[in-house]
Amino acid sequence: MARLTQAMHHRTHHRTPDRSVLGIAGAVLGAIGLFALPIVCGPLAVLCGYSAVGGRGAGLGTARRAVRGGGRRKPVAALVAIVLGIVDTVLAIVLIAASPGAGPLA
């Protein structure tokens, strides 16, 4: 009985989010960033998507292999999160640059 309790405690105590959950969270952040707070939601979506694709410490090659289908499964939500996050971030930069009062002569 003690072993079962230890095993259950070990499994649930230090739990990290699953990669699919990170991908979905990133995709949701990217979608929200299209309508509100793109400068905040965009980079967060990219980070969640990148973590979902390769995990911690993964290089760009891991993301490229996932795009090409070299992995066991295709993390579609993670790739959507990365793309939407980049779009959000670029959109935010363009909106900031185009706002009245921005620039060196303002």
Contact map, one row per residue, 1 for C-alpha under 8 A:
1111100000000000000000000000000000000000000000000000000000000000000000000000000000000000000000000000000000
1111110000000000000000000000000000000000000000000000000000000000000000000000000000000000000000000000000000
1111111000000000000000000000000000000000000000000000000000000000000000000000000000000000000000000000000000
1111111100000000000000000000000000000000000000000000000000000000000000000000000000000000000000000000000000
1111111110000000000000000000000000000000000000000000000000000000000000000000000000000000000000000000000000
0111111111000000000000000000000000000000000000000000000000000000000000000000000000000000000000000000000000
0011111111100000000000000000000000000000000000000000000000000000000000000000000000000000000000000000000000
0001111111110000000000000000000000000000000000000000000000000000000000000000000000000000000000000000000000
0000111111111000000000000000000000000000000000000000000000000000000000000000000000000000000000000000000000
0000011111111100000000000000000000000000000000000000000000000000000000000000000000000000000000000000000000
0000001111111110000000000000000000000000000000000000000000000000000000000000000000000000000000000000000000
0000000111111110000000000000000000000000000000000000000000000000000000000000000000000000000000000000000000
0000000011111110000000000000000000000000000000000000000000000000000000000000000000000000000000000000000000
0000000001111111000000000000000000000000000000000000000000000000000000000000000000000000000000000000000000
0000000000111111100000000000000000000000000000000000000000000000000000000000000000000000000000000000000000
0000000000000111110000000000000000000000000000000000000000000000000000000000000000000000000000000000000000
0000000000000011111011000000000000000000000000000000000000000000000000000000000000000000000000000000000000
0000000000000001111111000000000000000000000000000001000000000000000000000000000000000000000000000000000000
0000000000000000111111100000000000000000000000000011101000000000000000000000000000000000000000000000000000
0000000000000000011111110000000000000000000000000001000000000000000000000010110000000000000000000000000000
0000000000000000111111111000000000000000000000000001000000000000000000000000000000000000000000000000000000
0000000000000000111111111100000000000000000000011011000000000000000000000000010000000000000000000000000000
0000000000000000001111111110000000000000000000011011100000000000000000000011111010000000000000000000000000
0000000000000000000111111111000000000000000000000000000000000000000000000000110010000000000000000000000000
0000000000000000000011111111100000000000000010010000000000000000000000000000000010000000000000000000000000
0000000000000000000001111111110000000000000111111000000000000000000000000000110011001000000000000000000000
0000000000000000000000111111111000000000000010001000000000000000000000000000110111010000000000000000000000
0000000000000000000000011111111100000000000010000000000000000000000000000000000010000000000000000000000000
0000000000000000000000001111111110000000110110000000000000000000000000000000000010001000000000000000000000
0000000000000000000000000111111111000000110010000000000000000000000000000000000011011001000000000000000000
0000000000000000000000000011111111100000000000000000000000000000000000000000000000010000000000000000000000
0000000000000000000000000001111111111100100000000000000000000000000000000000000000000000000000000000000000
0000000000000000000000000000111111111111110000000000000000000000000000000000000000001001000000000000000000
0000000000000000000000000000011111111100000000000000000000000000000000000000000000010001000000000000000000
0000000000000000000000000000001111111100000000000000000000000000000000000000000000000000000000000000000000
0000000000000000000000000000000111111100000000000000000000000000000000000000000000000000000000000000000000
0000000000000000000000000000000111111111100000000000000000000000000000000000000000000000000000000000000000
0000000000000000000000000000000111111111110000000000000000000000000000000000000000000001101100000000000000
0000000000000000000000000000000010001111111000000000000000000000000000000000000000000001100110000000000000
0000000000000000000000000000000010001111111100000000000000000000000000000000000000000000000000000000000000
0000000000000000000000000000110110001111111110000000000000000000000000000000000000001001000000000000000000
0000000000000000000000000000110010000111111111000000000000000000000000000000000000011111100000000000000000
0000000000000000000000000000000000000011111111100000000000000000000000000000000000001100100000000000000000
0000000000000000000000000100100000000001111111110000000000000000000000000000000000001000000000000000000000
0000000000000000000000001111110000000000111111111000000000000000000000000000000011011000000000000000000000
0000000000000000000000000100000000000000011111111100000000000000000000000000000011111100000000000000000000
0000000000000000000000000100000000000000001111111110000000000000000000000000000001000000000000000000000000
0000000000000000000001101100000000000000000111111111000000000000000000000000010011000000000000000000000000
0000000000000000000001100110000000000000000011111111100000000000000000000000111111000000000000000000000000
0000000000000000000000000000000000000000000001111111111000000010000000000000010001000000000000000000000000
0000000000000000001001100000000000000000000000111111111100000000000000000000000000000000000000000000000000
0000000000000000011111100000000000000000000000011111111000000000000000000010010000000000000000000000000000
0000000000000000001000100000000000000000000000001111111000000110010000000010011000000000000000000000000000
0000000000000000000000000000000000000000000000000111111111100110000000000000000000000000000000000000000000
0000000000000000001000000000000000000000000000000111111111000000000000000000000000000000000000000000000000
0000000000000000000000000000000000000000000000000010011111000000000000000000000000000000000000000000000000
0000000000000000000000000000000000000000000000000000011111100000000000000000000000000000000000000000000000
0000000000000000000000000000000000000000000000000000011111111100000000000000000000000000000000000000000000
0000000000000000000000000000000000000000000000000000010011111110000000000000000000000000000000000000000000
0000000000000000000000000000000000000000000000000000000001111111000000000000000000000000000000000000000000
0000000000000000000000000000000000000000000000000000000001111111100000000000000000000000000000000000000000
0000000000000000000000000000000000000000000000000000110001111111110000000000000000000000000000000000000000
0000000000000000000000000000000000000000000000000100110000111111111000000000000000000000000000000000000000
0000000000000000000000000000000000000000000000000000000000011111111100000000000000000000000000000000000000
0000000000000000000000000000000000000000000000000000000000001111111111100000000000000000000000000000000000
0000000000000000000000000000000000000000000000000000100000000111111111101110000000000000000000000000000000
0000000000000000000000000000000000000000000000000000000000000011111111000100001000000000000000000000000000
0000000000000000000000000000000000000000000000000000000000000001111111000000000000000000000000000000000000
0000000000000000000000000000000000000000000000000000000000000000111111111100000000000000000000000000000000
0000000000000000000000000000000000000000000000000000000000000000111111110000000000000000000000000000000000
0000000000000000000000000000000000000000000000000000000000000000110011111100000000000000000000000000000000
0000000000000000000000000000000000000000000000000000000000000000000011111100000000000000000000000000000000
0000000000000000000000000000000000000000000000000000000000000000010010111110000000000000000000000000000000
0000000000000000000000000000000000000000000000000000000000000000011010111111000000000000000000000000000000
0000000000000000000100100000000000000000000000000001100000000000010000001111111000000000000000000000000000
0000000000000000000000100000000000000000000000000000000000000000000000000111111100000000000000000000000000
0000000000000000000100110110000000000000000000001000000000000000000000000011111110000000000000000000000000
0000000000000000000101110110000000000000000000011101100000000000000000000011111111000000000000000000000000
0000000000000000000000100000000000000000000000001000100000000000001000000011111111100000000000000000000000
0000000000000000000000000010000000000000000000001000000000000000000000000001111111110000000000000000000000
0000000000000000000000111111110000000000000011011000000000000000000000000000111111111000000000000000000000
0000000000000000000000000110010000000000000011111100000000000000000000000000011111111100000000000000000000
0000000000000000000000000000000000000000000001000000000000000000000000000000001111111110000000000000000000
0000000000000000000000000010011001000000010011000000000000000000000000000000000111111111000000000000000000
0000000000000000000000000100110010000000111111000000000000000000000000000000000011111111100000000000000000
0000000000000000000000000000000000000000011001000000000000000000000000000000000001111111110000000000000000
0000000000000000000000000000000000000000010000000000000000000000000000000000000000111111111000000000000000
0000000000000000000000000000010011000110110000000000000000000000000000000000000000011111111100000000000000
0000000000000000000000000000000000000110011000000000000000000000000000000000000000001111111110000000000000
0000000000000000000000000000000000000000000000000000000000000000000000000000000000000111111111000000000000
0000000000000000000000000000000000000100000000000000000000000000000000000000000000000011111111100000000000
0000000000000000000000000000000000000110000000000000000000000000000000000000000000000001111111110000000000
0000000000000000000000000000000000000010000000000000000000000000000000000000000000000000111111111000000000
0000000000000000000000000000000000000000000000000000000000000000000000000000000000000000011111111100000000
0000000000000000000000000000000000000000000000000000000000000000000000000000000000000000001111111110000000
0000000000000000000000000000000000000000000000000000000000000000000000000000000000000000000111111110010000
0000000000000000000000000000000000000000000000000000000000000000000000000000000000000000000011111110011000
0000000000000000000000000000000000000000000000000000000000000000000000000000000000000000000001111111010000
0000000000000000000000000000000000000000000000000000000000000000000000000000000000000000000000111111110000
0000000000000000000000000000000000000000000000000000000000000000000000000000000000000000000000000111110000
0000000000000000000000000000000000000000000000000000000000000000000000000000000000000000000000000011111001
0000000000000000000000000000000000000000000000000000000000000000000000000000000000000000000000011111111111
0000000000000000000000000000000000000000000000000000000000000000000000000000000000000000000000001000111111
0000000000000000000000000000000000000000000000000000000000000000000000000000000000000000000000000000011111
0000000000000000000000000000000000000000000000000000000000000000000000000000000000000000000000000000011111
0000000000000000000000000000000000000000000000000000000000000000000000000000000000000000000000000000111111
